[in-house]
Amino acid sequence: MTIEASPSDMLVFATVVREGGFTRAARRLGVTKQTVSERIARLEGALEVRLLERSTRRVRPTDIGAAYYARCAAIAAQIEEANNEVTQRTSEPVGLLRVSSPYLYGRRFLGRVVTEFIARYPKTRIEITLADRRVNLIDEGFDLAIRIGELDDSSLTARKLSSGHMYYVASPTYLARHSAPDPATLRGARCVGMQAHETWKIRGVNVKVEPVLVVNDLEIVCDAAIAGVGVARLPSLVCREAVRDGRLRVLFDDESMLRPVYVVYPSRAYLPAKVRLFIDALAELVEPMQPITRSERAPHRR
């Protein structure tokens, strides 16, 4: 049976000649000197020719070994060039990046991130889809997604970006017509929500509510609460201004609910540069969502 010369053994041979010996070649390749010696012996056996002259002090190629080294060195250079090209491509973000985000988060936070990212990495293109549903990253071809709330898919890799404060609020008009609710009476209160049946947690108590108005947009929920339709549960970034100017009041003292904000992506292994750097940009450029302070909640007179 004919033994063919192995390309990997050819690269070992080129390294021995270039480094001037087995010991230095072994150190360069991260293997033992014995392994290098065995690989050279295997290559010489396959070619049925002596490639190296060995002595106690030095190793040098034979005449045919020198000619063979020229070819092996050229191959090694091409492999190194190919590896460097791939490394450069994976270290520089290029191509299309597809991102999914909830409407409100995308409108409030992603504009600055996207514009600065494209300015910094002009070889990238970004496609953002705003949707309040949880997209399937793999099936729908997204590179990453913003998720608010606890995660329910353990197959995804997640990085926590921040946390947002949620408040129970009502307008002075509503509170003038109805008694201020507490966890015991909230079940029968008029509420505004995003689903026909919701469970609100207040002071450790789960309260099931059936909103009189259901709408899948938090800003419309806020407008309805300001108009006196009912009690609403809103994030600080939506209701802060209305609380500051007295159009809404925060209920239940300092009761608020923290909702984590994550960026999720399919895998941590061999993460493309465009994904890795965009995640870093999210962590760097998106400002933390601050709670509503006591001074902001002070009632205002008009």
C-alpha positions as CSV (number, residue, x, y, z in Angstrom):
1,M,0.0,0.0,0.0
2,T,1.4,3.4,-1.0
3,I,1.6,6.0,1.7
4,E,0.9,9.5,0.4
5,A,2.6,12.5,1.8
6,S,0.4,14.3,4.3
7,P,-0.1,18.1,3.8
8,S,0.1,18.6,7.6
9,D,3.5,16.7,7.6
10,M,4.6,19.0,4.8
11,L,3.8,22.0,6.9
12,V,5.7,20.5,9.8
13,F,8.7,20.0,7.5
14,A,8.6,23.6,6.4
15,T,8.5,24.7,10.0
16,V,11.5,22.6,10.9
17,V,13.6,24.1,8.1
18,R,12.4,27.6,8.8
19,E,13.1,27.4,12.5
20,G,16.4,25.6,12.0
21,G,15.7,22.5,14.2
22,F,13.2,20.1,15.8
23,T,13.1,21.8,19.2
24,R,12.3,25.2,18.0
25,A,9.8,23.8,15.5
26,A,8.1,21.8,18.3
27,R,7.8,25.0,20.4
28,R,6.4,26.9,17.5
29,L,3.8,24.2,16.7
30,G,2.9,23.5,20.3
31,V,3.8,19.8,20.2
32,T,6.6,17.6,21.5
33,K,10.0,17.2,19.8
34,Q,9.3,13.5,19.5
35,T,6.1,14.3,17.6
36,V,8.0,16.5,15.1
37,S,10.6,13.8,14.6
38,E,8.0,11.2,14.0
39,R,6.1,13.4,11.5
40,I,9.3,14.1,9.5
41,A,10.2,10.4,9.5
42,R,6.7,9.6,8.2
43,L,7.0,12.2,5.4
44,E,10.4,10.9,4.3
45,G,9.0,7.3,4.3
46,A,6.0,8.4,2.2
47,L,8.3,10.2,-0.3
48,E,11.1,7.5,0.0
49,V,13.7,10.2,0.1
50,R,15.8,11.9,2.8
51,L,14.8,15.5,3.3
52,L,17.0,16.5,6.3
53,E,20.5,16.0,7.4
54,R,20.6,15.6,11.1
55,S,23.5,16.1,13.5
56,T,23.8,16.7,17.2
57,R,24.1,20.4,16.7
58,R,22.0,21.3,13.6
59,V,19.4,20.2,11.1
60,R,19.7,21.3,7.5
61,P,17.8,20.2,4.3
62,T,19.4,17.9,1.8
63,D,19.6,19.2,-1.8
64,I,16.3,17.6,-2.7
65,G,15.0,18.7,0.7
66,A,15.8,22.3,-0.1
67,A,13.9,22.2,-3.4
68,Y,11.0,20.5,-1.6
69,Y,11.1,23.1,1.2
70,A,10.6,25.9,-1.4
71,R,7.3,24.3,-2.5
72,C,6.2,23.5,1.1
73,A,7.0,27.1,2.2
74,A,4.9,28.5,-0.6
75,I,2.0,26.3,0.4
76,A,2.4,27.3,4.1
77,A,2.4,31.0,3.0
78,Q,-0.8,30.5,1.1
79,I,-2.5,28.8,4.1
80,E,-1.3,31.5,6.4
81,E,-2.7,34.2,4.0
82,A,-6.0,32.3,3.8
83,N,-6.2,32.1,7.6
84,N,-5.4,35.8,7.9
85,E,-8.1,36.7,5.4
86,V,-10.7,34.7,7.3
87,T,-9.6,36.2,10.6
88,Q,-9.8,39.7,9.2
89,R,-13.3,39.0,7.9
90,T,-14.4,37.7,11.3
91,S,-12.9,40.6,13.2
92,E,-14.3,43.3,11.1
93,P,-18.2,43.6,11.0
94,V,-19.5,43.3,7.5
95,G,-22.8,42.4,5.9
96,L,-26.5,42.5,6.9
97,L,-27.4,42.5,10.6
98,R,-31.1,41.6,11.3
99,V,-32.5,42.8,14.6
100,S,-35.9,42.4,16.3
101,S,-37.1,44.7,19.0
102,P,-40.4,45.6,20.8
103,Y,-41.9,48.8,19.3
104,L,-41.4,51.1,22.3
105,Y,-37.8,50.0,23.1
106,G,-36.9,50.3,19.4
107,R,-38.3,53.7,19.0
108,R,-36.8,55.1,22.2
109,F,-33.4,53.5,22.2
110,L,-32.2,51.9,19.0
111,G,-32.0,55.1,16.8
112,R,-28.7,56.3,18.4
113,V,-27.2,52.8,18.5
114,V,-27.9,52.1,14.9
115,T,-26.7,55.4,13.5
116,E,-23.4,55.3,15.5
117,F,-22.8,51.7,14.7
118,I,-23.2,52.2,10.9
119,A,-21.0,55.3,11.1
120,R,-18.3,53.3,12.9
121,Y,-18.6,50.2,10.7
122,P,-19.6,51.4,7.2
123,K,-19.4,47.8,5.7
124,T,-22.5,46.8,7.7
125,R,-26.2,47.1,6.9
126,I,-28.9,46.9,9.5
127,E,-32.5,45.8,9.2
128,I,-34.7,46.4,12.3
129,T,-38.1,44.8,12.7
130,L,-40.3,46.3,15.5
131,A,-42.7,43.8,16.8
132,D,-44.2,43.2,20.3
133,R,-44.3,39.4,19.6
134,R,-41.4,37.2,20.4
135,V,-39.9,36.2,17.0
136,N,-38.2,32.9,16.4
137,L,-34.6,33.9,15.7
138,I,-33.6,30.8,13.8
139,D,-36.8,30.3,11.7
140,E,-37.2,34.0,10.8
141,G,-33.5,34.7,10.2
142,F,-32.7,37.2,12.9
143,D,-29.2,37.7,14.3
144,L,-30.4,39.0,17.6
145,A,-33.5,40.3,19.4
146,I,-34.4,42.5,22.4
147,R,-36.5,40.8,25.0
148,I,-38.2,42.5,27.9
149,G,-39.3,40.3,30.8
150,E,-38.2,36.9,31.9
151,L,-36.8,34.6,29.3
152,D,-38.6,31.4,28.3
153,D,-36.2,29.9,25.7
154,S,-33.2,28.3,27.3
155,S,-31.7,27.5,23.8
156,L,-30.7,31.1,23.3
157,T,-27.7,32.9,24.7
158,A,-28.7,36.1,26.6
159,R,-27.0,39.2,27.9
160,K,-28.8,41.4,30.3
161,L,-28.7,45.1,29.3
162,S,-30.7,46.7,32.1
163,S,-34.0,46.7,34.0
164,G,-37.0,48.8,33.6
165,H,-39.4,50.0,36.4
166,M,-43.2,49.4,35.9
167,Y,-45.7,51.4,37.9
168,Y,-49.4,51.2,38.6
169,V,-50.9,54.6,37.7
170,A,-54.2,56.4,37.5
171,S,-55.3,59.9,36.6
172,P,-56.6,62.4,39.2
173,T,-59.9,62.4,37.3
174,Y,-60.3,58.6,37.7
175,L,-59.3,58.8,41.4
176,A,-61.8,61.6,42.0
177,R,-64.6,59.3,40.6
178,H,-63.5,56.1,42.2
179,S,-61.8,55.3,45.5
180,A,-58.1,54.6,45.2
181,P,-57.7,50.9,44.7
182,D,-55.6,48.5,46.8
183,P,-54.7,44.9,46.1
184,A,-58.0,43.7,47.6
185,T,-60.2,46.0,45.5
186,L,-58.1,46.2,42.3
187,R,-59.8,43.1,40.8
188,G,-63.1,45.1,40.5
189,A,-61.4,48.3,39.4
190,R,-61.6,49.6,35.8
191,C,-58.2,48.9,34.2
192,V,-56.5,49.5,30.9
193,G,-54.2,46.7,29.6
194,M,-52.7,44.9,26.7
195,Q,-54.5,41.6,27.1
196,A,-58.1,40.6,27.8
197,H,-56.9,38.8,31.0
198,E,-53.9,39.9,32.9
199,T,-52.3,39.1,36.3
200,W,-50.8,42.0,38.2
201,K,-48.6,41.4,41.2
202,I,-48.9,44.0,43.9
203,R,-47.1,43.7,47.3
204,G,-46.6,40.0,46.7
205,V,-50.3,39.4,45.8
206,N,-51.3,38.2,42.4
207,V,-54.4,40.0,41.2
208,K,-56.3,38.9,38.1
209,V,-57.8,41.8,36.1
210,E,-60.0,42.1,33.0
211,P,-59.3,45.5,31.4
212,V,-62.2,47.5,30.1
213,L,-59.8,48.7,27.3
214,V,-57.3,46.3,25.7
215,V,-54.8,47.8,23.3
216,N,-51.4,46.5,22.2
217,D,-49.6,49.8,22.4
218,L,-48.2,51.1,25.7
219,E,-48.4,54.8,24.6
220,I,-52.1,54.4,23.9
221,V,-52.5,52.7,27.2
222,C,-50.9,55.7,28.8
223,D,-53.1,58.2,26.9
224,A,-56.2,56.2,28.0
225,A,-55.1,56.3,31.7
226,I,-54.5,60.0,31.5
227,A,-58.0,60.4,30.1
228,G,-59.4,58.6,33.2
229,V,-60.4,55.3,31.5
230,G,-58.8,53.3,34.3
231,V,-55.8,52.1,36.2
232,A,-52.8,51.1,34.0
233,R,-49.5,49.3,34.5
234,L,-46.8,51.3,32.6
235,P,-43.0,51.5,32.4
236,S,-41.3,54.6,33.7
237,L,-40.1,55.7,30.2
238,V,-43.8,55.9,29.1
239,C,-45.5,57.5,32.1
240,R,-42.7,59.6,33.6
241,E,-43.7,62.9,32.0
242,A,-47.4,62.4,32.9
243,V,-46.4,61.7,36.5
244,R,-44.2,64.8,36.7
245,D,-46.9,67.2,35.5
246,G,-49.6,65.6,37.6
247,R,-51.7,64.0,34.8
248,L,-51.0,60.6,36.4
249,R,-50.5,59.5,40.0
250,V,-48.4,56.5,41.1
251,L,-50.4,54.1,43.2
252,F,-49.5,51.8,46.0
253,D,-46.7,54.0,47.5
254,D,-43.4,52.9,46.1
255,E,-44.7,49.7,44.5
256,S,-42.9,49.1,41.2
257,M,-42.1,46.0,39.3
258,L,-38.7,45.5,37.7
259,R,-38.6,44.0,34.3
260,P,-35.2,42.9,32.9
261,V,-34.2,43.8,29.4
262,Y,-32.1,41.2,27.5
263,V,-30.5,40.9,24.1
264,V,-30.7,37.3,22.9
265,Y,-28.9,35.5,20.1
266,P,-28.6,31.9,18.9
267,S,-25.1,30.9,20.0
268,R,-22.0,32.2,21.8
269,A,-19.6,30.0,19.7
270,Y,-18.0,31.7,16.7
271,L,-20.1,34.8,17.1
272,P,-19.9,37.0,14.0
273,A,-18.2,40.4,14.6
274,K,-21.3,42.3,13.5
275,V,-23.4,40.6,16.2
276,R,-20.7,40.8,18.9
277,L,-20.0,44.5,18.4
278,F,-23.6,45.5,18.1
279,I,-24.3,43.8,21.4
280,D,-21.4,45.8,22.9
281,A,-22.9,49.0,21.3
282,L,-26.2,48.3,23.0
283,A,-24.6,47.9,26.4
284,E,-22.5,51.0,25.8
285,L,-24.9,53.5,24.2
286,V,-28.3,52.7,25.7
287,E,-28.8,54.7,28.9
288,P,-30.1,52.9,32.0
289,M,-33.9,53.2,32.6
290,Q,-34.2,55.2,35.8
291,P,-37.0,54.9,38.3
292,I,-39.5,57.7,38.9
293,T,-38.2,59.6,42.0
294,R,-40.3,60.8,44.9
295,S,-39.9,64.4,43.9
296,E,-41.2,63.6,40.4
297,R,-44.3,62.1,42.0
298,A,-45.3,65.2,44.0
299,P,-48.7,66.3,42.9
300,H,-48.8,69.5,40.8
301,R,-51.4,72.2,40.7
302,R,-52.5,73.5,37.4
